[in-house]
Amino acid sequence: MVSGQCQGDVQGLMQQCSRYVQKSGPKTAPSQGCCGVVKTVDLPCVCNHITDEVEQIISMEKAAYVAQSCGKPLAHGTKCGSYTVP
């Protein structure tokens, strides 16, 4: 899927950060482990490969929040799946 097409540890991103971006549950600050992986991944590339299936489980708004919390915010107007970063 996305892992072969985007730079960085996309598999690690899913393992380390999945609980922070799930649709259910509150918006919580990501762990250091999650941020460590976020900093290695080409987020705009990952955003280009988000499918409807992924969006059924992951909140793109929370994903943008995690990226910003980790010091790697997505640029305003970036489209991540069907979500556009305000």
PyMOL Python script that loads the backbone (N, CA, C, O; Angstrom):
from pymol import cmd

cmd.read_pdbstr("""\
ATOM      1  N   MET A   1       0.852  -1.190   0.000  1.00  0.00           N
ATOM      2  CA  MET A   1       0.000   0.000   0.000  1.00  0.00           C
ATOM      3  C   MET A   1       0.889   1.242   0.000  1.00  0.00           C
ATOM      4  O   MET A   1       1.750   1.379  -0.869  1.00  0.00           O
ATOM      5  N   VAL A   2       0.699   2.131   0.940  1.00  0.00           N
ATOM      6  CA  VAL A   2       1.428   3.406   0.987  1.00  0.00           C
ATOM      7  C   VAL A   2       2.908   3.209   1.303  1.00  0.00           C
ATOM      8  O   VAL A   2       3.750   3.964   0.818  1.00  0.00           O
ATOM      9  N   SER A   3       3.232   2.195   2.117  1.00  0.00           N
ATOM     10  CA  SER A   3       4.603   2.043   2.615  1.00  0.00           C
ATOM     11  C   SER A   3       5.663   2.028   1.529  1.00  0.00           C
ATOM     12  O   SER A   3       6.755   2.554   1.746  1.00  0.00           O
ATOM     13  N   GLY A   4       5.387   1.448   0.373  1.00  0.00           N
ATOM     14  CA  GLY A   4       6.386   1.391  -0.678  1.00  0.00           C
ATOM     15  C   GLY A   4       6.508   2.669  -1.465  1.00  0.00           C
ATOM     16  O   GLY A   4       7.493   2.861  -2.179  1.00  0.00           O
ATOM     17  N   GLN A   5       5.530   3.555  -1.354  1.00  0.00           N
ATOM     18  CA  GLN A   5       5.487   4.743  -2.197  1.00  0.00           C
ATOM     19  C   GLN A   5       5.949   6.015  -1.496  1.00  0.00           C
ATOM     20  O   GLN A   5       6.327   6.983  -2.157  1.00  0.00           O
ATOM     21  N   CYS A   6       5.923   6.023  -0.183  1.00  0.00           N
ATOM     22  CA  CYS A   6       6.277   7.245   0.552  1.00  0.00           C
ATOM     23  C   CYS A   6       7.521   7.030   1.399  1.00  0.00           C
ATOM     24  O   CYS A   6       7.758   5.942   1.924  1.00  0.00           O
ATOM     25  N   GLN A   7       8.316   8.102   1.522  1.00  0.00           N
ATOM     26  CA  GLN A   7       9.552   8.060   2.288  1.00  0.00           C
ATOM     27  C   GLN A   7       9.247   7.965   3.778  1.00  0.00           C
ATOM     28  O   GLN A   7       8.302   8.590   4.261  1.00  0.00           O
ATOM     29  N   GLY A   8      10.038   7.192   4.503  1.00  0.00           N
ATOM     30  CA  GLY A   8       9.886   7.092   5.953  1.00  0.00           C
ATOM     31  C   GLY A   8       9.243   5.781   6.365  1.00  0.00           C
ATOM     32  O   GLY A   8       8.915   4.943   5.524  1.00  0.00           O
ATOM     33  N   ASP A   9       9.072   5.617   7.639  1.00  0.00           N
ATOM     34  CA  ASP A   9       8.567   4.376   8.212  1.00  0.00           C
ATOM     35  C   ASP A   9       7.051   4.437   8.352  1.00  0.00           C
ATOM     36  O   ASP A   9       6.535   4.683   9.442  1.00  0.00           O
ATOM     37  N   VAL A  10       6.341   4.215   7.254  1.00  0.00           N
ATOM     38  CA  VAL A  10       4.883   4.313   7.264  1.00  0.00           C
ATOM     39  C   VAL A  10       4.280   3.209   8.141  1.00  0.00           C
ATOM     40  O   VAL A  10       3.283   3.430   8.828  1.00  0.00           O
ATOM     41  N   GLN A  11       4.891   2.023   8.112  1.00  0.00           N
ATOM     42  CA  GLN A  11       4.429   0.922   8.958  1.00  0.00           C
ATOM     43  C   GLN A  11       4.551   1.324  10.432  1.00  0.00           C
ATOM     44  O   GLN A  11       3.631   1.107  11.220  1.00  0.00           O
ATOM     45  N   GLY A  12       5.680   1.903  10.790  1.00  0.00           N
ATOM     46  CA  GLY A  12       5.899   2.370  12.159  1.00  0.00           C
ATOM     47  C   GLY A  12       4.909   3.459  12.534  1.00  0.00           C
ATOM     48  O   GLY A  12       4.448   3.529  13.673  1.00  0.00           O
ATOM     49  N   LEU A  13       4.590   4.299  11.575  1.00  0.00           N
ATOM     50  CA  LEU A  13       3.616   5.380  11.794  1.00  0.00           C
ATOM     51  C   LEU A  13       2.285   4.771  12.227  1.00  0.00           C
ATOM     52  O   LEU A  13       1.669   5.233  13.187  1.00  0.00           O
ATOM     53  N   MET A  14       1.848   3.741  11.520  1.00  0.00           N
ATOM     54  CA  MET A  14       0.576   3.094  11.860  1.00  0.00           C
ATOM     55  C   MET A  14       0.659   2.421  13.226  1.00  0.00           C
ATOM     56  O   MET A  14      -0.294   2.481  14.004  1.00  0.00           O
ATOM     57  N   GLN A  15       1.794   1.778  13.527  1.00  0.00           N
ATOM     58  CA  GLN A  15       1.940   1.089  14.811  1.00  0.00           C
ATOM     59  C   GLN A  15       2.020   2.074  15.979  1.00  0.00           C
ATOM     60  O   GLN A  15       1.354   1.886  16.997  1.00  0.00           O
ATOM     61  N   GLN A  16       2.822   3.107  15.834  1.00  0.00           N
ATOM     62  CA  GLN A  16       3.073   4.039  16.938  1.00  0.00           C
ATOM     63  C   GLN A  16       1.958   5.060  17.146  1.00  0.00           C
ATOM     64  O   GLN A  16       1.721   5.504  18.269  1.00  0.00           O
ATOM     65  N   CYS A  17       1.275   5.430  16.065  1.00  0.00           N
ATOM     66  CA  CYS A  17       0.344   6.564  16.152  1.00  0.00           C
ATOM     67  C   CYS A  17      -1.128   6.205  16.008  1.00  0.00           C
ATOM     68  O   CYS A  17      -1.991   7.068  16.165  1.00  0.00           O
ATOM     69  N   SER A  18      -1.429   4.934  15.707  1.00  0.00           N
ATOM     70  CA  SER A  18      -2.822   4.587  15.406  1.00  0.00           C
ATOM     71  C   SER A  18      -3.797   4.998  16.511  1.00  0.00           C
ATOM     72  O   SER A  18      -4.898   5.465  16.220  1.00  0.00           O
ATOM     73  N   ARG A  19      -3.401   4.827  17.777  1.00  0.00           N
ATOM     74  CA  ARG A  19      -4.357   5.140  18.849  1.00  0.00           C
ATOM     75  C   ARG A  19      -4.634   6.644  18.972  1.00  0.00           C
ATOM     76  O   ARG A  19      -5.637   7.039  19.566  1.00  0.00           O
ATOM     77  N   TYR A  20      -3.764   7.470  18.423  1.00  0.00           N
ATOM     78  CA  TYR A  20      -3.957   8.924  18.520  1.00  0.00           C
ATOM     79  C   TYR A  20      -4.799   9.485  17.368  1.00  0.00           C
ATOM     80  O   TYR A  20      -5.249  10.629  17.421  1.00  0.00           O
ATOM     81  N   VAL A  21      -5.003   8.679  16.342  1.00  0.00           N
ATOM     82  CA  VAL A  21      -5.726   9.182  15.170  1.00  0.00           C
ATOM     83  C   VAL A  21      -7.020   8.415  14.880  1.00  0.00           C
ATOM     84  O   VAL A  21      -7.700   8.696  13.893  1.00  0.00           O
ATOM     85  N   GLN A  22      -7.360   7.449  15.737  1.00  0.00           N
ATOM     86  CA  GLN A  22      -8.619   6.719  15.539  1.00  0.00           C
ATOM     87  C   GLN A  22      -9.800   7.659  15.715  1.00  0.00           C
ATOM     88  O   GLN A  22      -9.761   8.589  16.521  1.00  0.00           O
ATOM     89  N   LYS A  23     -10.868   7.396  14.934  1.00  0.00           N
ATOM     90  CA  LYS A  23     -12.056   8.240  15.018  1.00  0.00           C
ATOM     91  C   LYS A  23     -12.654   8.241  16.412  1.00  0.00           C
ATOM     92  O   LYS A  23     -13.083   9.285  16.905  1.00  0.00           O
ATOM     93  N   SER A  24     -12.688   7.059  17.063  1.00  0.00           N
ATOM     94  CA  SER A  24     -13.276   6.999  18.398  1.00  0.00           C
ATOM     95  C   SER A  24     -12.274   7.516  19.427  1.00  0.00           C
ATOM     96  O   SER A  24     -11.060   7.442  19.233  1.00  0.00           O
ATOM     97  N   GLY A  25     -12.810   8.035  20.515  1.00  0.00           N
ATOM     98  CA  GLY A  25     -11.942   8.492  21.595  1.00  0.00           C
ATOM     99  C   GLY A  25     -11.580   9.962  21.480  1.00  0.00           C
ATOM    100  O   GLY A  25     -11.774  10.585  20.436  1.00  0.00           O
ATOM    101  N   PRO A  26     -11.050  10.509  22.571  1.00  0.00           N
ATOM    102  CA  PRO A  26     -10.700  11.936  22.609  1.00  0.00           C
ATOM    103  C   PRO A  26      -9.417  12.243  21.840  1.00  0.00           C
ATOM    104  O   PRO A  26      -8.621  11.353  21.541  1.00  0.00           O
ATOM    105  N   LYS A  27      -9.243  13.500  21.535  1.00  0.00           N
ATOM    106  CA  LYS A  27      -8.007  13.969  20.898  1.00  0.00           C
ATOM    107  C   LYS A  27      -6.953  14.065  22.001  1.00  0.00           C
ATOM    108  O   LYS A  27      -7.101  14.853  22.936  1.00  0.00           O
ATOM    109  N   THR A  28      -5.890  13.264  21.893  1.00  0.00           N
ATOM    110  CA  THR A  28      -4.848  13.274  22.926  1.00  0.00           C
ATOM    111  C   THR A  28      -3.488  13.538  22.285  1.00  0.00           C
ATOM    112  O   THR A  28      -3.252  13.226  21.118  1.00  0.00           O
ATOM    113  N   ALA A  29      -2.612  14.120  23.085  1.00  0.00           N
ATOM    114  CA  ALA A  29      -1.266  14.416  22.587  1.00  0.00           C
ATOM    115  C   ALA A  29      -0.535  13.111  22.285  1.00  0.00           C
ATOM    116  O   ALA A  29      -0.621  12.161  23.063  1.00  0.00           O
ATOM    117  N   PRO A  30       0.185  13.056  21.160  1.00  0.00           N
ATOM    118  CA  PRO A  30       0.903  11.840  20.781  1.00  0.00           C
ATOM    119  C   PRO A  30       2.123  11.585  21.662  1.00  0.00           C
ATOM    120  O   PRO A  30       2.664  12.498  22.286  1.00  0.00           O
ATOM    121  N   SER A  31       2.537  10.324  21.696  1.00  0.00           N
ATOM    122  CA  SER A  31       3.716   9.917  22.475  1.00  0.00           C
ATOM    123  C   SER A  31       4.994  10.338  21.756  1.00  0.00           C
ATOM    124  O   SER A  31       4.970  10.731  20.590  1.00  0.00           O
ATOM    125  N   GLN A  32       6.110  10.246  22.480  1.00  0.00           N
ATOM    126  CA  GLN A  32       7.414  10.530  21.863  1.00  0.00           C
ATOM    127  C   GLN A  32       7.700   9.535  20.752  1.00  0.00           C
ATOM    128  O   GLN A  32       8.270   9.893  19.722  1.00  0.00           O
ATOM    129  N   GLY A  33       7.305   8.280  20.961  1.00  0.00           N
ATOM    130  CA  GLY A  33       7.513   7.247  19.951  1.00  0.00           C
ATOM    131  C   GLY A  33       6.778   7.575  18.664  1.00  0.00           C
ATOM    132  O   GLY A  33       7.324   7.431  17.570  1.00  0.00           O
ATOM    133  N   CYS A  34       5.537   8.018  18.801  1.00  0.00           N
ATOM    134  CA  CYS A  34       4.745   8.412  17.634  1.00  0.00           C
ATOM    135  C   CYS A  34       5.420   9.587  16.932  1.00  0.00           C
ATOM    136  O   CYS A  34       5.600   9.562  15.714  1.00  0.00           O
ATOM    137  N   CYS A  35       5.790  10.603  17.681  1.00  0.00           N
ATOM    138  CA  CYS A  35       6.428  11.790  17.084  1.00  0.00           C
ATOM    139  C   CYS A  35       7.741  11.438  16.396  1.00  0.00           C
ATOM    140  O   CYS A  35       8.073  11.990  15.347  1.00  0.00           O
ATOM    141  N   GLY A  36       8.483  10.511  16.998  1.00  0.00           N
ATOM    142  CA  GLY A  36       9.742  10.095  16.395  1.00  0.00           C
ATOM    143  C   GLY A  36       9.531   9.563  14.984  1.00  0.00           C
ATOM    144  O   GLY A  36      10.321   9.840  14.082  1.00  0.00           O
ATOM    145  N   VAL A  37       8.455   8.793  14.800  1.00  0.00           N
ATOM    146  CA  VAL A  37       8.158   8.233  13.487  1.00  0.00           C
ATOM    147  C   VAL A  37       7.593   9.315  12.557  1.00  0.00           C
ATOM    148  O   VAL A  37       7.945   9.371  11.379  1.00  0.00           O
ATOM    149  N   VAL A  38       6.718  10.169  13.093  1.00  0.00           N
ATOM    150  CA  VAL A  38       6.114  11.250  12.292  1.00  0.00           C
ATOM    151  C   VAL A  38       7.207  12.073  11.615  1.00  0.00           C
ATOM    152  O   VAL A  38       7.076  12.467  10.456  1.00  0.00           O
ATOM    153  N   LYS A  39       8.284  12.324  12.351  1.00  0.00           N
ATOM    154  CA  LYS A  39       9.356  13.170  11.812  1.00  0.00           C
ATOM    155  C   LYS A  39      10.108  12.521  10.655  1.00  0.00           C
ATOM    156  O   LYS A  39      10.808  13.208   9.911  1.00  0.00           O
ATOM    157  N   THR A  40       9.970  11.193  10.494  1.00  0.00           N
ATOM    158  CA  THR A  40      10.694  10.516   9.409  1.00  0.00           C
ATOM    159  C   THR A  40       9.847  10.324   8.153  1.00  0.00           C
ATOM    160  O   THR A  40      10.371   9.973   7.096  1.00  0.00           O
ATOM    161  N   VAL A  41       8.531  10.555   8.270  1.00  0.00           N
ATOM    162  CA  VAL A  41       7.614  10.203   7.181  1.00  0.00           C
ATOM    163  C   VAL A  41       7.287  11.414   6.303  1.00  0.00           C
ATOM    164  O   VAL A  41       7.163  12.537   6.791  1.00  0.00           O
ATOM    165  N   ASP A  42       7.154  11.167   5.017  1.00  0.00           N
ATOM    166  CA  ASP A  42       6.736  12.189   4.060  1.00  0.00           C
ATOM    167  C   ASP A  42       5.211  12.310   4.147  1.00  0.00           C
ATOM    168  O   ASP A  42       4.484  11.653   3.401  1.00  0.00           O
ATOM    169  N   LEU A  43       4.741  13.153   5.063  1.00  0.00           N
ATOM    170  CA  LEU A  43       3.304  13.243   5.334  1.00  0.00           C
ATOM    171  C   LEU A  43       2.468  13.662   4.122  1.00  0.00           C
ATOM    172  O   LEU A  43       1.422  13.059   3.879  1.00  0.00           O
ATOM    173  N   PRO A  44       2.891  14.676   3.348  1.00  0.00           N
ATOM    174  CA  PRO A  44       2.090  15.020   2.162  1.00  0.00           C
ATOM    175  C   PRO A  44       1.927  13.845   1.206  1.00  0.00           C
ATOM    176  O   PRO A  44       0.880  13.699   0.576  1.00  0.00           O
ATOM    177  N   CYS A  45       2.952  13.012   1.094  1.00  0.00           N
ATOM    178  CA  CYS A  45       2.868  11.810   0.255  1.00  0.00           C
ATOM    179  C   CYS A  45       1.829  10.846   0.828  1.00  0.00           C
ATOM    180  O   CYS A  45       0.987  10.322   0.099  1.00  0.00           O
ATOM    181  N   VAL A  46       1.900  10.620   2.137  1.00  0.00           N
ATOM    182  CA  VAL A  46       0.933   9.731   2.778  1.00  0.00           C
ATOM    183  C   VAL A  46      -0.480  10.276   2.560  1.00  0.00           C
ATOM    184  O   VAL A  46      -1.401   9.516   2.258  1.00  0.00           O
ATOM    185  N   CYS A  47      -0.647  11.583   2.711  1.00  0.00           N
ATOM    186  CA  CYS A  47      -1.970  12.207   2.514  1.00  0.00           C
ATOM    187  C   CYS A  47      -2.530  11.922   1.123  1.00  0.00           C
ATOM    188  O   CYS A  47      -3.735  11.730   0.961  1.00  0.00           O
ATOM    189  N   ASN A  48      -1.661  11.895   0.132  1.00  0.00           N
ATOM    190  CA  ASN A  48      -2.103  11.646  -1.244  1.00  0.00           C
ATOM    191  C   ASN A  48      -2.616  10.231  -1.455  1.00  0.00           C
ATOM    192  O   ASN A  48      -3.290   9.957  -2.448  1.00  0.00           O
ATOM    193  N   HIS A  49      -2.302   9.327  -0.528  1.00  0.00           N
ATOM    194  CA  HIS A  49      -2.678   7.930  -0.697  1.00  0.00           C
ATOM    195  C   HIS A  49      -3.762   7.473   0.272  1.00  0.00           C
ATOM    196  O   HIS A  49      -4.019   6.276   0.393  1.00  0.00           O
ATOM    197  N   ILE A  50      -4.399   8.414   0.961  1.00  0.00           N
ATOM    198  CA  ILE A  50      -5.458   8.063   1.908  1.00  0.00           C
ATOM    199  C   ILE A  50      -6.702   7.641   1.125  1.00  0.00           C
ATOM    200  O   ILE A  50      -7.153   8.355   0.229  1.00  0.00           O
ATOM    201  N   THR A  51      -7.243   6.492   1.469  1.00  0.00           N
ATOM    202  CA  THR A  51      -8.435   5.971   0.786  1.00  0.00           C
ATOM    203  C   THR A  51      -9.673   6.153   1.671  1.00  0.00           C
ATOM    204  O   THR A  51      -9.562   6.479   2.853  1.00  0.00           O
ATOM    205  N   ASP A  52     -10.839   5.939   1.087  1.00  0.00           N
ATOM    206  CA  ASP A  52     -12.086   6.011   1.852  1.00  0.00           C
ATOM    207  C   ASP A  52     -12.080   4.992   2.996  1.00  0.00           C
ATOM    208  O   ASP A  52     -12.592   5.252   4.085  1.00  0.00           O
ATOM    209  N   GLU A  53     -11.483   3.816   2.718  1.00  0.00           N
ATOM    210  CA  GLU A  53     -11.414   2.771   3.745  1.00  0.00           C
ATOM    211  C   GLU A  53     -10.608   3.254   4.945  1.00  0.00           C
ATOM    212  O   GLU A  53     -10.991   3.027   6.093  1.00  0.00           O
ATOM    213  N   VAL A  54      -9.493   3.918   4.674  1.00  0.00           N
ATOM    214  CA  VAL A  54      -8.647   4.439   5.753  1.00  0.00           C
ATOM    215  C   VAL A  54      -9.424   5.485   6.550  1.00  0.00           C
ATOM    216  O   VAL A  54      -9.350   5.519   7.778  1.00  0.00           O
ATOM    217  N   GLU A  55     -10.164   6.333   5.847  1.00  0.00           N
ATOM    218  CA  GLU A  55     -10.898   7.402   6.530  1.00  0.00           C
ATOM    219  C   GLU A  55     -12.051   6.886   7.385  1.00  0.00           C
ATOM    220  O   GLU A  55     -12.577   7.625   8.218  1.00  0.00           O
ATOM    221  N   GLN A  56     -12.450   5.637   7.195  1.00  0.00           N
ATOM    222  CA  GLN A  56     -13.495   5.075   8.044  1.00  0.00           C
ATOM    223  C   GLN A  56     -12.947   4.765   9.432  1.00  0.00           C
ATOM    224  O   GLN A  56     -13.709   4.686  10.396  1.00  0.00           O
ATOM    225  N   ILE A  57     -11.632   4.588   9.543  1.00  0.00           N
ATOM    226  CA  ILE A  57     -11.028   4.258  10.838  1.00  0.00           C
ATOM    227  C   ILE A  57     -10.246   5.427  11.433  1.00  0.00           C
ATOM    228  O   ILE A  57     -10.186   5.589  12.652  1.00  0.00           O
ATOM    229  N   ILE A  58      -9.649   6.238  10.562  1.00  0.00           N
ATOM    230  CA  ILE A  58      -8.760   7.310  11.014  1.00  0.00           C
ATOM    231  C   ILE A  58      -9.400   8.681  10.819  1.00  0.00           C
ATOM    232  O   ILE A  58      -9.982   8.972   9.774  1.00  0.00           O
ATOM    233  N   SER A  59      -9.280   9.511  11.844  1.00  0.00           N
ATOM    234  CA  SER A  59      -9.735  10.885  11.766  1.00  0.00           C
ATOM    235  C   SER A  59      -8.615  11.731  11.160  1.00  0.00           C
ATOM    236  O   SER A  59      -7.546  11.870  11.754  1.00  0.00           O
ATOM    237  N   MET A  60      -8.862  12.290   9.984  1.00  0.00           N
ATOM    238  CA  MET A  60      -7.835  13.118   9.340  1.00  0.00           C
ATOM    239  C   MET A  60      -7.565  14.381  10.159  1.00  0.00           C
ATOM    240  O   MET A  60      -6.447  14.896  10.163  1.00  0.00           O
ATOM    241  N   GLU A  61      -8.578  14.867  10.839  1.00  0.00           N
ATOM    242  CA  GLU A  61      -8.392  16.045  11.696  1.00  0.00           C
ATOM    243  C   GLU A  61      -7.421  15.716  12.827  1.00  0.00           C
ATOM    244  O   GLU A  61      -6.541  16.517  13.143  1.00  0.00           O
ATOM    245  N   LYS A  62      -7.579  14.536  13.438  1.00  0.00           N
ATOM    246  CA  LYS A  62      -6.650  14.115  14.500  1.00  0.00           C
ATOM    247  C   LYS A  62      -5.259  13.871  13.921  1.00  0.00           C
ATOM    248  O   LYS A  62      -4.256  14.167  14.570  1.00  0.00           O
ATOM    249  N   ALA A  63      -5.194  13.333  12.708  1.00  0.00           N
ATOM    250  CA  ALA A  63      -3.891  13.093  12.079  1.00  0.00           C
ATOM    251  C   ALA A  63      -3.148  14.415  11.889  1.00  0.00           C
ATOM    252  O   ALA A  63      -1.943  14.491  12.131  1.00  0.00           O
ATOM    253  N   ALA A  64      -3.863  15.454  11.456  1.00  0.00           N
ATOM    254  CA  ALA A  64      -3.254  16.776  11.283  1.00  0.00           C
ATOM    255  C   ALA A  64      -2.818  17.333  12.640  1.00  0.00           C
ATOM    256  O   ALA A  64      -1.775  17.978  12.743  1.00  0.00           O
ATOM    257  N   TYR A  65      -3.615  17.085  13.672  1.00  0.00           N
ATOM    258  CA  TYR A  65      -3.289  17.526  15.034  1.00  0.00           C
ATOM    259  C   TYR A  65      -2.007  16.837  15.527  1.00  0.00           C
ATOM    260  O   TYR A  65      -1.136  17.475  16.117  1.00  0.00           O
ATOM    261  N   VAL A  66      -1.908  15.534  15.276  1.00  0.00           N
ATOM    262  CA  VAL A  66      -0.720  14.780  15.684  1.00  0.00           C
ATOM    263  C   VAL A  66       0.513  15.331  14.978  1.00  0.00           C
ATOM    264  O   VAL A  66       1.551  15.539  15.606  1.00  0.00           O
ATOM    265  N   ALA A  67       0.399  15.569  13.672  1.00  0.00           N
ATOM    266  CA  ALA A  67       1.535  16.114  12.910  1.00  0.00           C
ATOM    267  C   ALA A  67       1.983  17.448  13.505  1.00  0.00           C
ATOM    268  O   ALA A  67       3.178  17.688  13.680  1.00  0.00           O
ATOM    269  N   GLN A  68       1.008  18.318  13.816  1.00  0.00           N
ATOM    270  CA  GLN A  68       1.335  19.627  14.390  1.00  0.00           C
ATOM    271  C   GLN A  68       1.941  19.476  15.776  1.00  0.00           C
ATOM    272  O   GLN A  68       2.918  20.149  16.102  1.00  0.00           O
ATOM    273  N   SER A  69       1.368  18.593  16.598  1.00  0.00           N
ATOM    274  CA  SER A  69       1.886  18.374  17.957  1.00  0.00           C
ATOM    275  C   SER A  69       3.320  17.867  17.939  1.00  0.00           C
ATOM    276  O   SER A  69       4.093  18.125  18.862  1.00  0.00           O
ATOM    277  N   CYS A  70       3.669  17.143  16.878  1.00  0.00           N
ATOM    278  CA  CYS A  70       5.017  16.576  16.768  1.00  0.00           C
ATOM    279  C   CYS A  70       6.000  17.549  16.107  1.00  0.00           C
ATOM    280  O   CYS A  70       7.155  17.197  15.866  1.00  0.00           O
ATOM    281  N   GLY A  71       5.544  18.765  15.815  1.00  0.00           N
ATOM    282  CA  GLY A  71       6.434  19.765  15.234  1.00  0.00           C
ATOM    283  C   GLY A  71       6.618  19.615  13.733  1.00  0.00           C
ATOM    284  O   GLY A  71       7.581  20.135  13.168  1.00  0.00           O
ATOM    285  N   LYS A  72       5.693  18.902  13.079  1.00  0.00           N
ATOM    286  CA  LYS A  72       5.773  18.744  11.625  1.00  0.00           C
ATOM    287  C   LYS A  72       4.393  19.003  11.015  1.00  0.00           C
ATOM    288  O   LYS A  72       3.801  18.119  10.397  1.00  0.00           O
ATOM    289  N   PRO A  73       3.887  20.243  11.199  1.00  0.00           N
ATOM    290  CA  PRO A  73       2.515  20.522  10.758  1.00  0.00           C
ATOM    291  C   PRO A  73       2.368  20.451   9.242  1.00  0.00           C
ATOM    292  O   PRO A  73       3.292  20.761   8.491  1.00  0.00           O
ATOM    293  N   LEU A  74       1.193  20.038   8.822  1.00  0.00           N
ATOM    294  CA  LEU A  74       0.866  20.043   7.397  1.00  0.00           C
ATOM    295  C   LEU A  74       0.551  21.482   7.008  1.00  0.00           C
ATOM    296  O   LEU A  74      -0.048  22.220   7.790  1.00  0.00           O
ATOM    297  N   ALA A  75       0.947  21.879   5.818  1.00  0.00           N
ATOM    298  CA  ALA A  75       0.702  23.248   5.355  1.00  0.00           C
ATOM    299  C   ALA A  75      -0.794  23.493   5.213  1.00  0.00           C
ATOM    300  O   ALA A  75      -1.551  22.588   4.865  1.00  0.00           O
ATOM    301  N   HIS A  76      -1.216  24.737   5.488  1.00  0.00           N
ATOM    302  CA  HIS A  76      -2.616  25.108   5.318  1.00  0.00           C
ATOM    303  C   HIS A  76      -3.023  24.837   3.877  1.00  0.00           C
ATOM    304  O   HIS A  76      -2.291  25.149   2.937  1.00  0.00           O
ATOM    305  N   GLY A  77      -4.209  24.249   3.721  1.00  0.00           N
ATOM    306  CA  GLY A  77      -4.689  23.952   2.376  1.00  0.00           C
ATOM    307  C   GLY A  77      -4.261  22.582   1.869  1.00  0.00           C
ATOM    308  O   GLY A  77      -4.708  22.158   0.803  1.00  0.00           O
ATOM    309  N   THR A  78      -3.397  21.872   2.617  1.00  0.00           N
ATOM    310  CA  THR A  78      -2.999  20.517   2.220  1.00  0.00           C
ATOM    311  C   THR A  78      -4.223  19.617   2.281  1.00  0.00           C
ATOM    312  O   THR A  78      -4.992  19.662   3.241  1.00  0.00           O
ATOM    313  N   LYS A  79      -4.393  18.810   1.262  1.00  0.00           N
ATOM    314  CA  LYS A  79      -5.510  17.875   1.258  1.00  0.00           C
ATOM    315  C   LYS A  79      -5.000  16.521   1.731  1.00  0.00           C
ATOM    316  O   LYS A  79      -4.053  15.970   1.169  1.00  0.00           O
ATOM    317  N   CYS A  80      -5.637  15.994   2.769  1.00  0.00           N
ATOM    318  CA  CYS A  80      -5.274  14.698   3.334  1.00  0.00           C
ATOM    319  C   CYS A  80      -6.518  13.835   3.275  1.00  0.00           C
ATOM    320  O   CYS A  80      -7.396  13.945   4.132  1.00  0.00           O
ATOM    321  N   GLY A  81      -6.599  12.984   2.277  1.00  0.00           N
ATOM    322  CA  GLY A  81      -7.851  12.264   2.044  1.00  0.00           C
ATOM    323  C   GLY A  81      -8.905  13.268   1.626  1.00  0.00           C
ATOM    324  O   GLY A  81      -8.692  14.049   0.699  1.00  0.00           O
ATOM    325  N   SER A  82     -10.053  13.250   2.311  1.00  0.00           N
ATOM    326  CA  SER A  82     -11.102  14.216   1.984  1.00  0.00           C
ATOM    327  C   SER A  82     -11.004  15.456   2.869  1.00  0.00           C
ATOM    328  O   SER A  82     -11.781  16.398   2.709  1.00  0.00           O
ATOM    329  N   TYR A  83     -10.050  15.458   3.801  1.00  0.00           N
ATOM    330  CA  TYR A  83      -9.871  16.565   4.746  1.00  0.00           C
ATOM    331  C   TYR A  83      -8.885  17.586   4.182  1.00  0.00           C
ATOM    332  O   TYR A  83      -7.825  17.229   3.667  1.00  0.00           O
ATOM    333  N   THR A  84      -9.253  18.865   4.290  1.00  0.00           N
ATOM    334  CA  THR A  84      -8.331  19.925   3.899  1.00  0.00           C
ATOM    335  C   THR A  84      -7.884  20.657   5.164  1.00  0.00           C
ATOM    336  O   THR A  84      -8.715  21.110   5.951  1.00  0.00           O
ATOM    337  N   VAL A  85      -6.578  20.768   5.353  1.00  0.00           N
ATOM    338  CA  VAL A  85      -6.032  21.426   6.546  1.00  0.00           C
ATOM    339  C   VAL A  85      -6.413  22.901   6.511  1.00  0.00           C
ATOM    340  O   VAL A  85      -6.114  23.607   5.549  1.00  0.00           O
ATOM    341  N   PRO A  86      -7.088  23.366   7.586  1.00  0.00           N
ATOM    342  CA  PRO A  86      -7.523  24.788   7.597  1.00  0.00           C
ATOM    343  C   PRO A  86      -6.367  25.758   7.699  1.00  0.00           C
ATOM    344  O   PRO A  86      -6.579  26.971   7.719  1.00  0.00           O
TER     345      PRO A  86
END
""", "prot")
cmd.dss("prot")
cmd.show_as("cartoon", "prot")
cmd.util.cbc("prot")
cmd.orient("prot")
